[in-house]
Structure formats: structure tokens, C-alpha cells
Amino acid sequence: MRNTSIEELKQKAIELRQTALTMIYEAQSGHPGGSFSAADVVSALYFKEMNIDPANPKWEDRDRFVLSKGHVCPIQYSALALLGYVPYETIHTLRQYGSPFQGHPDMKKCPGIDISTGSLGQGLSTAVGMALAGKRDEKDYRVFAILGDGECQEGQIWEAAQTAVKYELDNLVVFVDDNGLQIDGTTEEIMPNQDLEKKFAAFGFETKRIDGHNMDEIAATLDSIRGKKNGKPTCIVYDALKGKGVSFMENVVEWHGMAPNEEQYNQAMAELAGGLK
């Protein structure tokens, strides 16, 4: 953990969004909506909470991070670039051949990626495996995972949840990005709330719901669970706004996977520079 102030974390969240937006605009490909909804949690984890060393990405005792909703990798890449895992100029290579910044996180290509992700529903299983290994090796590291609300429809998520509870993985912290814009693939309509906090609690997780864009609340929640040794994994469901920080993207499902044109990019960068409201 680092002694980073709330105001510094808020500023980092803005920089993360600006960097991710630049990547997506230049590549004309990517997922801004979910990247922006996760930016505040990513800021708190990478710039304050996680015990990591950019100069030693494979450090054995580091905390691990799993971006289960791997399609929003621009927000993770932004954190890695700002922290110096790769040269910052790498942001201009998103989805290019040979770039460490591929369309989904690739642990063989990008320093700081602990596991390749992108197949929705599989990330929690890998996080559980890492946490179980830490327990058995008597390591103090923790494993943090961010899941999308939509992928929680996958059965594998709940099989992994059962395993986490069975093996008393209190070194596992799961965040669920609950932006409420999951589309039913059959009807093309937005699905009703899934009560994910209650579902994880029913499986035996210690759960909490927070405002995913309130940095004070995010930091206080992380403070409250640090050092917890009660034999229970933690799930934090955070209310999120898809496209947070850009007026024309907020809560608009079409910005799930669409790149802005030049006019939209300039407007979005200006809005982000003005600070989040």
C-alpha cells in the first residue's frame, strides 16, 4: 500500500480515462464504456492499495490483479503505462501487430499482466487459483479481480465462488462492475438487476455494495478489509456508470465497444480535463 491521497487518486482516475480514450481513438477500436466505469476502482488499486513493483513485474510476493472483463483492457494498460511497466509511448500502439497492448490482456506480451483474459466468466477461476496457491505457499499476497455484471451469468463464476468459499480464501477480493446495461442476447433489451451482492453473500462471501465513483468510499472500503483474516473471500459490488466522465457516453449502451470520431474525442478529452462531477 502507498500513501496516496484521495485527491491524487481522483486525478489518476482522470489520467487513466484520458489515456484509455486516446488509445481507443487512435486505434479506432476498443471499449470506452466499461473502461471508464472501472477507472476509479482501478486507480485506487494500482496507485494506492496493491503491493506491486513496476521494476519487477514478476516479483513473487506481489499482489495479483485479474481483469476478468478483459475487453476493457485499455484502462489497465493505462495504469501500467502511467506506472512505468512499459514506456508511456506504448499507448499509441493499441491493437497493433507486435504491441504489448493487444485487444485483450496477454500475459506473454505485456509486463504487469498476471493472467491472459477475455473469455468472459473465466477470470474468477484463475483468481481463485492464484489465491489458493498463495494460501498453500504461505504467502501474504492478495488477489484482486474485477468482473463485469454480464459475465456473472456464466455458471463458471459460481463454481469458482463455491471453491473460494470452500478453501476459505480470505486473500481474495472480488469487485463486480455493476453498470446495469447488460443486454439480453435474445430480446436485445436491458436485463433487470441481478442482485449480485445477495448472490455472492448466499455463497458465503463477505459482501458490500459501494458507489464505484466515490473515491472516498472506495478507499475507505479497501481500508476496512485490509489485513482481514476471517476465512471468507470478499466481494465488493460497485454501482458504476458506463462511460463515466463523458456526458454523451454516460449510461449509453452503444458506447460499450465504439471508438469516438475526432470531434467526439476532442469533446470527451475536454470534459475529462474539467474533472469528474
C-alpha positions as CSV (number, residue, x, y, z in Angstrom):
1,M,0.0,0.0,0.0
2,R,1.2,3.5,-0.8
3,N,0.3,6.8,1.0
4,T,-1.6,8.3,-1.9
5,S,-4.2,11.0,-1.1
6,I,-7.8,10.9,-2.3
7,E,-7.3,13.9,-4.5
8,E,-4.3,12.2,-6.1
9,L,-6.3,9.1,-6.7
10,K,-9.1,11.2,-8.3
11,Q,-6.5,12.9,-10.6
12,K,-5.1,9.5,-11.5
13,A,-8.6,8.3,-12.5
14,I,-8.9,11.2,-14.8
15,E,-5.5,10.5,-16.4
16,L,-6.5,6.8,-16.7
17,R,-9.6,7.8,-18.6
18,Q,-7.8,10.3,-20.9
19,T,-5.1,7.7,-21.7
20,A,-7.6,4.9,-22.4
21,L,-9.6,7.3,-24.6
22,T,-6.5,8.3,-26.6
23,M,-5.7,4.6,-27.2
24,I,-9.2,3.8,-28.4
25,Y,-9.4,6.9,-30.6
26,E,-6.1,6.3,-32.3
27,A,-6.8,2.6,-32.8
28,Q,-10.4,3.3,-33.8
29,S,-11.2,0.2,-31.8
30,G,-11.9,-0.7,-28.2
31,H,-14.3,-0.4,-25.3
32,P,-14.6,3.0,-23.7
33,G,-17.8,2.5,-21.7
34,G,-16.7,-0.3,-19.4
35,S,-13.1,1.1,-19.2
36,F,-14.5,4.4,-17.8
37,S,-16.9,2.6,-15.4
38,A,-13.9,0.8,-13.8
39,A,-11.4,3.7,-13.8
40,D,-11.9,4.8,-10.2
41,V,-11.5,1.3,-8.7
42,V,-8.5,0.7,-11.0
43,S,-7.0,4.0,-9.8
44,A,-7.4,3.0,-6.1
45,L,-6.0,-0.5,-6.6
46,Y,-3.0,0.4,-8.7
47,F,-2.0,3.7,-7.2
48,K,-2.7,3.0,-3.5
49,E,-3.7,-0.5,-2.5
50,M,-1.8,-3.1,-4.4
51,N,1.7,-4.2,-3.3
52,I,3.4,-4.2,-6.7
53,D,6.7,-3.2,-8.2
54,P,6.8,-1.9,-11.8
55,A,10.5,-2.6,-11.9
56,N,10.0,-6.2,-11.1
57,P,6.7,-7.3,-12.7
58,K,7.2,-11.0,-11.8
59,W,8.1,-10.3,-8.1
60,E,6.9,-13.5,-6.3
61,D,5.3,-11.7,-3.4
62,R,3.4,-9.1,-5.4
63,D,-0.4,-8.7,-5.1
64,R,-2.1,-10.2,-8.2
65,F,-4.7,-8.5,-10.4
66,V,-7.2,-10.2,-12.7
67,L,-9.2,-8.2,-15.2
68,S,-11.9,-10.8,-15.9
69,K,-13.8,-8.4,-18.2
70,G,-10.7,-8.3,-20.3
71,H,-12.2,-6.3,-23.2
72,V,-11.8,-3.1,-21.0
73,C,-8.0,-3.6,-21.0
74,P,-7.3,0.0,-22.1
75,I,-8.0,1.1,-18.5
76,Q,-5.5,-1.5,-17.2
77,Y,-3.0,-0.7,-19.9
78,S,-3.3,3.0,-18.9
79,A,-2.4,2.1,-15.3
80,L,0.6,0.0,-16.5
81,A,1.8,2.9,-18.7
82,L,1.4,5.6,-16.1
83,L,3.3,3.4,-13.5
84,G,6.2,2.6,-15.9
85,Y,5.7,-1.1,-16.6
86,V,6.1,-0.1,-20.2
87,P,7.1,3.2,-21.8
88,Y,4.2,5.6,-21.9
89,E,4.5,5.9,-25.7
90,T,3.3,2.4,-25.9
91,I,-0.3,3.8,-25.6
92,H,-0.1,4.7,-29.3
93,T,0.2,1.0,-30.3
94,L,-3.1,-0.4,-29.1
95,R,-4.1,-3.5,-31.1
96,Q,-1.2,-3.1,-33.5
97,Y,0.8,-6.2,-34.6
98,G,3.6,-6.8,-32.1
99,S,2.3,-4.4,-29.5
100,P,2.2,-5.5,-25.8
101,F,-1.3,-3.8,-25.8
102,Q,-3.4,-6.3,-27.6
103,G,-7.3,-6.3,-27.8
104,H,-7.4,-8.4,-24.6
105,P,-4.7,-8.7,-21.9
106,D,-1.9,-11.1,-22.8
107,M,0.5,-12.1,-20.0
108,K,3.1,-13.3,-22.6
109,K,3.3,-9.9,-24.3
110,C,2.7,-7.3,-21.6
111,P,4.6,-6.8,-18.4
112,G,2.3,-6.4,-15.4
113,I,-0.5,-8.7,-16.8
114,D,-0.8,-11.6,-14.3
115,I,-3.2,-13.7,-16.5
116,S,-4.5,-13.5,-20.0
117,T,-8.2,-12.8,-20.0
118,G,-11.1,-12.1,-22.4
119,S,-13.2,-15.2,-22.4
120,L,-15.9,-13.9,-20.1
121,G,-16.6,-15.9,-17.0
122,Q,-13.2,-17.4,-16.6
123,G,-11.3,-14.7,-14.7
124,L,-12.6,-15.6,-11.3
125,S,-11.5,-19.2,-11.6
126,T,-7.9,-18.0,-12.3
127,A,-8.1,-15.5,-9.4
128,V,-9.2,-18.3,-7.1
129,G,-6.3,-20.5,-8.3
130,M,-3.8,-17.7,-7.5
131,A,-5.3,-17.1,-4.1
132,L,-5.3,-20.8,-3.3
133,A,-1.6,-21.0,-4.3
134,G,-0.8,-18.1,-2.1
135,K,-2.5,-19.8,0.9
136,R,-0.7,-23.1,0.3
137,D,2.6,-21.4,-0.2
138,E,2.0,-19.4,3.0
139,K,2.4,-16.1,1.1
140,D,0.9,-12.8,2.2
141,Y,0.0,-11.5,-1.2
142,R,-3.7,-10.8,-2.1
143,V,-5.5,-11.4,-5.3
144,F,-7.9,-8.7,-6.7
145,A,-10.3,-9.4,-9.6
146,I,-12.7,-7.1,-11.5
147,L,-15.7,-8.9,-13.0
148,G,-18.4,-7.4,-15.3
149,D,-22.1,-7.8,-14.2
150,G,-22.9,-9.5,-17.5
151,E,-20.3,-12.3,-17.2
152,C,-21.9,-13.2,-13.8
153,Q,-24.5,-15.1,-15.9
154,E,-21.8,-17.6,-16.6
155,G,-22.0,-20.8,-14.5
156,Q,-18.2,-20.9,-14.1
157,I,-18.4,-17.7,-12.0
158,W,-20.4,-19.5,-9.4
159,E,-18.4,-22.7,-9.4
160,A,-15.3,-20.5,-8.7
161,A,-17.2,-18.7,-6.0
162,Q,-18.0,-22.0,-4.3
163,T,-14.4,-23.0,-4.5
164,A,-13.3,-19.7,-3.0
165,V,-15.6,-20.3,0.0
166,K,-14.7,-23.9,0.4
167,Y,-11.0,-23.1,0.7
168,E,-11.5,-20.1,2.9
169,L,-9.7,-17.7,0.6
170,D,-9.8,-14.5,2.7
171,N,-6.9,-13.3,0.5
172,L,-9.3,-12.9,-2.5
173,V,-11.1,-9.6,-3.2
174,V,-13.6,-9.6,-6.0
175,F,-15.0,-6.4,-7.5
176,V,-18.1,-6.5,-9.6
177,D,-18.7,-3.6,-12.0
178,D,-22.5,-3.3,-11.9
179,N,-23.4,-0.7,-14.5
180,G,-26.8,-2.1,-15.2
181,L,-26.6,-2.2,-19.0
182,Q,-26.3,-5.9,-19.6
183,I,-28.2,-6.7,-22.8
184,D,-30.3,-9.9,-23.2
185,G,-28.9,-11.6,-26.3
186,T,-32.4,-12.9,-27.2
187,T,-34.6,-9.9,-26.8
188,E,-31.9,-7.2,-27.2
189,E,-33.4,-5.5,-24.1
190,I,-31.6,-4.3,-21.0
191,M,-31.8,-7.0,-18.3
192,P,-33.2,-6.4,-14.8
193,N,-30.8,-6.0,-11.8
194,Q,-29.2,-9.4,-10.8
195,D,-28.9,-8.7,-7.1
196,L,-25.3,-9.7,-7.3
197,E,-24.4,-8.7,-3.8
198,K,-27.0,-11.0,-2.4
199,K,-25.9,-13.9,-4.7
200,F,-22.3,-13.7,-3.6
201,A,-23.4,-13.4,0.0
202,A,-25.6,-16.5,-0.4
203,F,-22.5,-18.5,-1.5
204,G,-20.6,-17.4,1.7
205,F,-18.7,-14.3,0.6
206,E,-18.4,-11.3,2.8
207,T,-20.1,-8.6,0.6
208,K,-20.6,-4.9,0.4
209,R,-22.1,-2.6,-2.2
210,I,-20.5,0.8,-2.8
211,D,-20.5,3.8,-5.1
212,G,-17.9,2.9,-7.7
213,H,-17.2,6.6,-8.5
214,N,-16.8,7.9,-4.9
215,M,-13.1,7.7,-4.2
216,D,-13.6,8.3,-0.5
217,E,-15.9,5.3,-0.3
218,I,-13.7,3.1,-2.4
219,A,-10.6,3.9,-0.3
220,A,-12.5,3.5,3.0
221,T,-13.8,0.1,1.9
222,L,-10.3,-1.1,1.0
223,D,-9.0,0.2,4.3
224,S,-11.7,-1.7,6.1
225,I,-10.8,-5.1,4.6
226,R,-7.0,-4.8,4.6
227,G,-5.4,-7.5,6.8
228,K,-8.7,-9.4,7.2
229,K,-8.2,-13.0,8.3
230,N,-11.7,-14.4,8.8
231,G,-11.6,-17.3,6.3
232,K,-14.1,-15.6,4.0
233,P,-13.4,-14.2,0.5
234,T,-14.7,-10.6,-0.1
235,C,-17.0,-9.4,-2.9
236,I,-17.5,-5.6,-3.4
237,V,-20.3,-4.8,-5.9
238,Y,-19.9,-1.3,-7.0
239,D,-22.6,0.8,-8.7
240,A,-21.0,2.1,-11.9
241,L,-21.9,4.4,-14.7
242,K,-20.9,3.2,-18.1
243,G,-18.9,5.9,-19.9
244,K,-18.4,7.8,-16.6
245,G,-16.9,11.2,-17.1
246,V,-18.0,11.9,-20.6
247,S,-21.6,13.4,-21.0
248,F,-22.5,11.7,-24.3
249,M,-21.2,8.3,-23.3
250,E,-22.7,8.0,-19.8
251,N,-25.2,5.3,-19.5
252,V,-25.4,4.8,-23.2
253,V,-25.1,1.1,-24.1
254,E,-23.8,1.8,-27.7
255,W,-20.5,3.1,-26.2
256,H,-19.8,-0.4,-24.9
257,G,-17.5,-1.0,-27.8
258,M,-17.3,2.0,-30.1
259,A,-14.5,4.4,-30.8
260,P,-15.1,8.2,-31.0
261,N,-14.5,10.3,-34.1
262,E,-12.3,13.3,-33.9
263,E,-15.0,15.7,-32.8
264,Q,-16.2,13.3,-30.1
265,Y,-12.6,12.7,-28.9
266,N,-11.9,16.4,-28.5
267,Q,-15.1,17.0,-26.6
268,A,-14.5,14.0,-24.4
269,M,-10.9,15.0,-23.6
270,A,-12.1,18.5,-22.7
271,E,-14.8,17.2,-20.4
272,L,-12.4,14.8,-18.7
273,A,-9.8,17.6,-18.2
274,G,-12.6,19.6,-16.4
275,G,-12.8,16.9,-13.8
276,L,-15.4,14.3,-12.9
277,K,-18.6,15.6,-11.4
